[in-house]
Amino acid sequence: MRFVGATLGELTGTQLKNLCEVVGIDESAALRLLSDVLGPAAQRPLSEPPIYPSDVADDATPVEYSLQFQDDGSRRLRILAEALPAHPGPAANLAAARQLVDALADRYHLALDRLRSVQDLFSPDEPQGKFSWWFSFIFDASGAPKFKVYFNPHVRGADAAPRLVKKAFDRLGMAGAHETVHRYALRRDGLDDPVFFALDLDDSPHARVKLYVSQRDARPSDAQAAADAVPGIDPALVREFCAQLAPDTEVFTGRPLVSSYSFVADDVDKPSNYSLYLPIRDYVPNDAVARERIGGYLPQVGVDPAVLDRAIGALTDRPLAARAGLLAHISLRLSPNRIGTTVYLSSEAYGGTPAGER
């Protein structure tokens, strides 16, 4: 079988190579970055359990893939990953992430001013939460990767997360951004929670600061209210998106909806876009149903569902009806005059989403 690999690096390398072919991009930079971020974990035999319980994927695989589609027809491939050292643990993982940033900065001339201004906030001596730093590598037809780092607002404890996010925005000169997020997305005490604080590592005018908010036990109307923060978009599209992808769900009581905002230098008080992430694996009986729903939605944003089928085939040949989890999330991106969507796919290197975790 073409998906069988003796090690984590061999399997994920094959999957990534296949996905690069689907998207139509050169594989060399993507494979090198995958090897960089996996580090010693790449050589770990798949016959052994995961080296660390990474929260990137349900089965502890420290890698997730996604395909991003814009309504202008462009596509991008993204790798989300956690850097793991030979002897992983919360503090060791954080140290490995910081070392990887330094190595990639030299090779790709990354812009690190904003990261340096806030990194101490997210770098305690004894990190808490499920991770400290994650990485996103994004590829398009140009072949030049773009980089994003995700910080964990819970790294100093869940109670400290709101204060940590506020300090980070303040240091970046974005106090108004925090006020906007608090007004529109952190409205429900005990239910709305900041879960990722992210920075683009480039110096373009469009480099983003992003905040992601988990909305537990949310209704589509709660996500729609969050989308109201962005001028010039149609928040009603959020409700329609939920209705099509999770038609039988009135309240998302499984894995929560996540709302995110992007802020750029042109206007640090108002978000430039809004995204909603729907964890579809919790709201379908299996991936066959997830594929049917996503495949029915994609033509509305100008995407041929055949691309989705090719992406699935690039990762696995297992029956989709066997279980849910391969198709992990689908997201809706709303900017003024633009709509996009992203499909998130699991490697399932360690067996995929365990039964009972949906």
Legacy VTK file of the C-alpha trace (Angstrom):
# vtk DataFile Version 3.0
C-alpha trace
ASCII
DATASET POLYDATA
POINTS 358 float
0.000 0.000 0.000
1.409 3.410 -0.919
0.477 4.946 2.447
2.390 2.502 4.588
5.598 3.958 6.023
7.970 2.543 8.562
8.379 5.905 10.321
6.295 8.993 10.968
8.499 10.992 8.608
8.123 8.497 5.767
4.334 8.375 6.004
3.768 12.106 6.380
6.358 12.808 3.690
4.448 10.608 1.248
1.172 12.274 2.168
2.629 15.750 1.785
4.207 14.921 -1.565
0.829 13.685 -2.789
-0.936 16.835 -1.562
1.619 19.065 -3.293
0.736 17.301 -6.536
-2.969 17.914 -5.923
-2.445 21.636 -5.312
0.144 22.001 -8.060
3.113 23.250 -6.060
6.741 22.203 -5.856
7.278 19.708 -3.060
10.888 20.444 -2.107
10.376 23.354 0.305
7.360 21.689 1.906
9.187 18.420 2.534
12.203 20.200 3.973
10.064 22.197 6.401
8.146 19.085 7.419
11.455 17.409 8.251
12.609 20.506 10.165
9.543 20.689 12.372
9.243 16.955 13.029
12.881 16.719 14.064
13.685 13.471 15.904
10.025 12.421 15.802
10.356 11.858 12.045
12.505 8.785 12.634
10.150 7.216 15.165
8.685 3.910 13.910
4.924 3.938 13.495
4.909 0.569 15.249
5.668 2.490 18.454
3.209 4.861 20.155
3.501 8.627 19.565
6.548 10.209 21.131
4.332 12.870 22.764
0.549 13.432 23.079
0.487 16.345 20.630
-2.860 18.125 20.457
-2.426 19.043 16.795
-4.493 15.959 15.877
-6.847 13.643 17.741
-4.464 10.669 17.547
-1.386 12.651 18.700
0.085 12.998 15.202
2.002 16.315 15.439
0.968 17.314 11.890
-2.273 18.421 10.223
-2.850 19.443 6.600
-5.301 21.902 5.109
-6.319 23.143 1.669
-7.317 26.794 1.408
-9.550 27.972 -1.417
-10.264 31.567 -2.415
-13.201 32.653 -4.520
-10.740 33.894 -7.174
-9.735 30.278 -7.824
-6.402 30.335 -6.007
-5.382 27.487 -3.702
-2.881 27.117 -0.891
-1.593 24.158 1.061
-0.847 24.501 4.746
0.978 22.352 7.296
0.185 22.855 10.981
2.776 21.197 13.215
4.363 21.041 16.639
8.138 20.866 17.037
9.118 17.911 19.218
12.645 17.277 20.574
14.169 13.888 21.288
12.938 14.020 24.879
9.691 15.967 24.682
7.854 17.660 27.503
6.244 21.082 28.008
9.483 22.984 28.657
11.523 20.985 26.133
8.888 21.488 23.424
8.911 25.232 24.015
12.700 25.297 23.760
12.551 23.311 20.515
10.005 25.754 19.079
12.168 28.750 19.889
15.211 27.069 18.343
13.223 26.310 15.196
12.182 29.954 14.867
15.818 31.025 15.021
16.851 28.456 12.409
14.049 29.366 10.010
14.617 33.101 10.498
18.147 32.798 9.171
17.128 30.672 6.199
13.988 32.560 5.160
14.711 36.071 6.521
11.649 36.079 8.729
10.371 39.270 10.323
10.546 38.669 14.059
10.054 42.116 15.626
6.479 41.454 16.706
7.294 37.943 17.867
10.197 39.226 19.973
7.959 41.844 21.566
5.535 39.265 22.970
7.395 35.954 23.122
8.260 36.245 26.817
4.545 36.382 27.631
4.102 32.957 26.065
7.372 31.427 27.330
7.072 30.619 31.042
9.561 28.387 32.786
6.831 25.820 33.432
4.406 25.912 30.490
0.827 24.849 31.124
-1.910 23.815 28.732
-1.797 21.449 25.785
0.996 23.223 23.894
3.195 26.312 23.948
3.984 27.250 20.324
2.782 25.697 17.063
3.793 26.495 13.495
1.974 26.960 10.215
3.782 26.692 6.869
1.751 27.947 3.901
2.512 27.231 0.250
1.055 28.551 -2.996
2.008 28.382 -6.656
4.920 30.771 -6.092
6.754 28.068 -4.162
7.867 30.508 -1.444
6.505 29.460 1.949
4.904 31.822 4.432
5.091 31.301 8.163
2.844 31.773 11.158
3.409 30.992 14.821
0.582 30.138 17.206
0.945 30.942 20.902
-1.150 29.305 23.607
-2.971 31.884 25.777
-3.348 29.144 28.419
0.403 28.648 28.723
0.376 30.366 32.140
-2.907 28.782 33.195
-6.480 29.082 31.975
-7.334 31.879 34.394
-4.475 33.998 33.089
-5.431 33.674 29.405
-7.581 36.825 29.044
-4.943 38.985 30.757
-2.178 37.455 28.660
-4.008 38.220 25.426
-4.648 41.794 26.530
-0.957 42.300 27.349
0.057 40.917 23.957
-2.293 43.260 22.094
-1.116 46.196 24.214
2.552 45.499 23.443
1.755 45.397 19.735
-0.024 48.752 19.938
-3.403 47.106 19.391
-5.387 47.883 22.510
-8.403 48.629 20.335
-8.194 45.152 18.806
-8.567 43.571 22.220
-11.571 45.759 22.986
-13.213 44.676 19.715
-12.671 40.982 20.382
-13.938 41.299 23.935
-17.088 43.073 22.764
-18.018 40.688 19.965
-16.532 37.267 20.712
-15.757 37.080 24.438
-19.302 37.912 25.481
-20.337 34.734 27.293
-18.526 34.278 30.590
-17.268 30.733 31.053
-18.112 29.741 27.463
-16.039 31.999 25.209
-12.309 31.500 25.633
-9.175 32.715 23.751
-7.349 29.608 22.507
-4.730 30.819 19.972
-2.826 34.079 19.538
-1.034 34.023 16.183
1.450 36.141 14.236
2.458 36.128 10.584
6.243 36.152 10.346
6.629 38.496 7.387
6.971 42.250 7.048
4.313 42.864 4.404
1.524 45.411 5.018
-0.862 42.459 5.152
0.968 40.571 7.910
-1.648 39.604 10.460
-2.104 39.383 14.177
-4.848 36.832 14.824
-6.883 35.813 17.818
-8.955 32.632 17.915
-11.843 32.268 20.362
-13.419 28.948 21.312
-17.208 29.258 21.664
-18.456 26.321 23.707
-22.105 25.305 23.535
-22.632 27.955 20.871
-25.527 28.415 18.517
-24.981 29.663 14.972
-26.329 33.000 16.159
-23.392 33.292 18.590
-20.922 32.915 15.737
-22.929 35.345 13.649
-22.728 37.879 16.483
-18.946 37.444 16.516
-18.806 38.097 12.765
-20.607 41.421 13.274
-17.245 42.867 14.317
-15.974 43.000 10.727
-17.262 45.892 8.591
-18.310 45.134 5.042
-19.126 41.421 5.335
-22.434 39.576 5.463
-22.671 37.854 8.874
-25.749 35.936 7.714
-23.387 33.738 5.703
-22.172 32.300 9.011
-25.613 30.964 9.877
-26.018 29.542 6.359
-22.614 27.849 6.601
-23.569 26.142 9.867
-26.933 25.076 8.489
-25.370 23.413 5.471
-22.428 21.701 7.180
-24.231 20.702 10.393
-27.928 20.770 9.429
-29.177 18.885 12.475
-27.243 20.908 15.046
-28.902 23.716 16.962
-26.265 23.904 19.703
-22.653 22.809 19.134
-22.189 20.758 22.285
-19.283 18.647 20.989
-15.996 20.211 20.019
-16.709 23.933 19.969
-17.003 26.385 17.147
-13.993 28.689 16.910
-14.158 32.290 15.714
-11.053 34.176 14.649
-10.154 37.725 13.684
-7.243 39.114 11.671
-5.792 42.550 12.416
-3.350 44.309 10.093
-1.320 47.485 10.367
-3.731 49.568 8.292
-6.414 49.463 10.999
-5.419 47.936 14.305
-8.838 48.465 15.896
-11.055 46.773 13.314
-10.488 43.224 12.079
-9.826 42.820 8.380
-11.596 39.468 8.268
-13.518 36.913 10.272
-13.251 33.122 10.115
-15.443 30.423 11.580
-14.004 26.931 12.165
-16.532 24.119 12.365
-15.216 20.787 13.770
-17.258 18.700 11.385
-15.941 15.366 12.702
-18.041 15.838 15.836
-21.244 16.435 13.904
-21.265 13.573 11.402
-21.469 9.788 11.877
-18.474 9.210 9.566
-16.263 10.796 6.923
-18.521 9.678 4.083
-21.193 12.027 5.415
-18.604 14.740 6.013
-17.387 14.406 2.427
-20.969 14.628 1.135
-21.646 17.812 3.068
-18.352 19.488 2.244
-18.629 18.388 -1.380
-22.081 19.951 -1.540
-20.801 23.214 -0.135
-17.612 23.717 -2.174
-19.293 24.589 -5.507
-20.867 27.595 -3.775
-17.367 29.044 -3.364
-16.271 28.037 -6.856
-14.422 24.835 -5.948
-14.784 21.553 -7.831
-15.428 18.792 -5.254
-13.125 16.554 -7.284
-10.224 18.453 -5.669
-11.463 17.308 -2.276
-11.573 13.710 -3.464
-8.035 13.963 -4.786
-6.866 15.377 -1.453
-8.522 12.536 0.438
-6.887 10.048 -1.914
-3.538 11.719 -1.292
-3.741 10.782 2.380
-5.511 7.450 2.677
-7.332 4.643 0.960
-9.439 3.647 3.951
-13.233 3.529 3.556
-14.677 6.905 4.494
-17.678 5.230 6.109
-15.418 3.442 8.609
-15.322 6.396 11.032
-15.107 10.179 11.322
-11.975 12.254 11.793
-10.090 12.360 8.490
-12.043 15.504 7.589
-11.475 17.330 10.846
-12.637 20.923 10.289
-13.998 23.174 7.614
-13.739 26.941 7.888
-15.441 29.948 6.336
-13.408 33.137 5.748
-15.206 36.424 5.255
-13.505 39.603 4.101
-15.094 42.589 2.378
-15.928 41.425 -1.151
-14.185 38.053 -0.654
-15.187 34.619 0.598
-12.915 31.650 1.143
-12.968 28.262 2.735
-10.426 25.827 4.115
-10.710 22.065 4.551
-8.589 20.515 7.304
-7.412 16.934 6.891
-5.823 14.572 9.401
-2.802 12.434 8.653
-4.191 9.623 10.848
-0.638 8.360 11.234
-1.535 6.849 14.606
-4.984 5.547 13.736
-7.084 8.657 13.527
-9.795 9.918 15.881
-10.400 7.290 18.569
-13.901 5.892 18.880
-15.877 7.728 21.522
-13.976 11.016 21.108
-16.393 12.521 18.643
LINES 1 359
358 0 1 2 3 4 5 6 7 8 9 10 11 12 13 14 15 16 17 18 19 20 21 22 23 24 25 26 27 28 29 30 31 32 33 34 35 36 37 38 39 40 41 42 43 44 45 46 47 48 49 50 51 52 53 54 55 56 57 58 59 60 61 62 63 64 65 66 67 68 69 70 71 72 73 74 75 76 77 78 79 80 81 82 83 84 85 86 87 88 89 90 91 92 93 94 95 96 97 98 99 100 101 102 103 104 105 106 107 108 109 110 111 112 113 114 115 116 117 118 119 120 121 122 123 124 125 126 127 128 129 130 131 132 133 134 135 136 137 138 139 140 141 142 143 144 145 146 147 148 149 150 151 152 153 154 155 156 157 158 159 160 161 162 163 164 165 166 167 168 169 170 171 172 173 174 175 176 177 178 179 180 181 182 183 184 185 186 187 188 189 190 191 192 193 194 195 196 197 198 199 200 201 202 203 204 205 206 207 208 209 210 211 212 213 214 215 216 217 218 219 220 221 222 223 224 225 226 227 228 229 230 231 232 233 234 235 236 237 238 239 240 241 242 243 244 245 246 247 248 249 250 251 252 253 254 255 256 257 258 259 260 261 262 263 264 265 266 267 268 269 270 271 272 273 274 275 276 277 278 279 280 281 282 283 284 285 286 287 288 289 290 291 292 293 294 295 296 297 298 299 300 301 302 303 304 305 306 307 308 309 310 311 312 313 314 315 316 317 318 319 320 321 322 323 324 325 326 327 328 329 330 331 332 333 334 335 336 337 338 339 340 341 342 343 344 345 346 347 348 349 350 351 352 353 354 355 356 357
